[in-house]
Amino acid sequence: MSDHDDSVRRHFQALQQTDFQRLEHAAYLKGLLKPFKGKGALEDWANQCFALRDDMIGLAQRRVLPQTSGYPFHLLDVELAQQNTGAGTTFLRWRKHDRSAMGVALWEALMTSTVTPVTMLDDLHGIEQQRIVLNMQISLLHTLGRQARDCANKLAQADDVYLRRFRFDSATRRDQR
């Protein structure tokens, strides 16, 4: 933590519990720890994970990015931006405005540069903390959804093998008559 003066006006407001209340946390958390009774239940839960992931991305787009693109952050040579991945999700990344470089090293350089006003350090630290947590939440939801979908496909394969055996046994008995 920093030894900063809490009376200093902040330009960045971190997400609060009220920002998350509209999201379906209860459905997601209950979904993980229950006995799944087949492919359909897992597909439903995967869809809930993906919907919650998309809600988290929307929260970042509505509440975090507009703050970081406004005054005084737009004066910096580094910005917080969305990066869409090939896996089908979106993360927050630091990048140069001309897109010539990307990554947390840009934020670190910003924080250690004497050109960056000391009055912005708390805000920049708060933005980086928010970016790290949001990216983790988005990543976890994406991974859980993908794993649930993979599991549903494996259950479907197991059902197919199981049913083929019964069809084979039925056909064999008919042929023996």
N, C-alpha and C positions, 0 to 999 in steps of 0.2 A: 504494500500500500504506500501511498505517498503522504508527505507531510504538507498537504495543501490547505488553503483557507477555504472552508465550505461556504463562505459568504460570496465567493467569486462567482459571477454569472457564468453559467455553462451554456454552450451552444449545442451540445449533443445531450439528448435525454435518452438514457438506456431504456430498453423495454421493461415494463413493469408487469406484475401479476395480472392486472386488468387487461393487458394486451393479449394474454394467453387464454383468458376466460372464455372467449368465443370458440376456441379450438376444442376439439372433442378428445381431451386427455382421458377422460374416464373410460370411454369406449375402447381406446387404444390400450390402456394399461390392463383392463380386464381381459382384453382379447389375447394377450400373451400367455396368461397363466390359466388355461382351461383345457379340458380334454377335447381335442378336435375330433369330430366324429365323421370325418370324410373330406373329400376334395372341396366341396362347396363351402364349408365353414372356413377352410384355409384360404380359399380364393376371396371370400368376403373380408376376412381379416387383412389379407394382402392389400385389397382395395382400400380399406380403412387407413392402413399405413401410408399408402401412396397419396390418399386424399389429405391426410394430416401433413405429410411432407410438403405437398403443394400449398397447403394453408400456411406453413412456416415460411416458405419461399415468398408467398404473398405478403406476409407480415413484414418480412425484410424489405420488400419492394415498396410497401405503403408507409412504413414507419422509420426504417433505418436509412435507406438510400436517399430519400428526399432531404433528410437532415444533413447528410454528409456531402450532398452536392450543392448545398446553399452556403451562405456566408457564415463563417470566414473560410470554410474548407475549400471552396472553389478557387481560392487564391493560391493554393498549394500546387506543386507540380506533380502531385500524386493524388489519385482518387480511389475511392472504394467503388467497385463495380461488380456487376453480375458476370459470372462465367457459366455458360451452359456447357455441360459435359456430354461426351459421347454416350454415357450410360443413361442419359435422359433426366438428369437432375441439374440443379443450379446451385452454385456456391458464390460466396462473396470473396472477392480477391482485391488486393491492392494492385494498382497498375498506374503507369505513366499515362498522361492524357493522350499521347501519341501512340499508345499501345506498344511501345518498343521494349518494355520490360514489365514483368508482373511478379508479385510475390511478397512475402512478409519482410524480406530484406529491404524493400522500399520503405515500409513503415518504420523499420528499425533505423534506417538512414535519416528519415524525417525526424525521428525522436532524438537522435544524437546530433543533428545539425544545429549549429548555433544560429542559423538563419530562421529556424522555426521559433516563433515567439513562445516564451515560457508560458504565457497565458493560454496557449492551445494544448499544452502537454496533457493536462487532465482529460480534456475532451478526446484527444487522439488515443489516449490509453483506454478510455471507456469504449470508444469505437472498436478498437482492436479486441477488447474483451468480448464485446457483443458479437463481433464477427466470428471469433473462435467458437463461442457457444452455439450460435445459430448454425454454423457449418457442421458442428458435431451433431446437433439435433437432426438436421436435414440428412446427414449421412446415415445416422442410425435408423431413421424411419425408412430411408431408401433401401438399406441393407435388409432390415426386417421384412419389408414388403417383398423384396426379391427372394429372400429365403422362404417365405411363406408360399409364394407362387411356385418355387422349385419343389417344395415339399408337396404341394397339391398335385403337381405333375407326377411325382414319384408315387403318390397314393393311387393316382389314376392308372399308372403302369402296373402296380401291384394288383389292383382290381381286375385289370385285363388278364393278367396271368392266372389269377384265381378263377375267373369265369371261363377262360379257355379250358382249364382242366376239367371243370364240370361239364362243359359242352362235349369235350373229348370222351369223358366217362359215359355220358348219355348216349353219344353216337356209338360207342363200343358196345354198350348193352343192347342197343337196338339191332346192331349187326349180328349179335350172338343169338338172337331169337330165331 
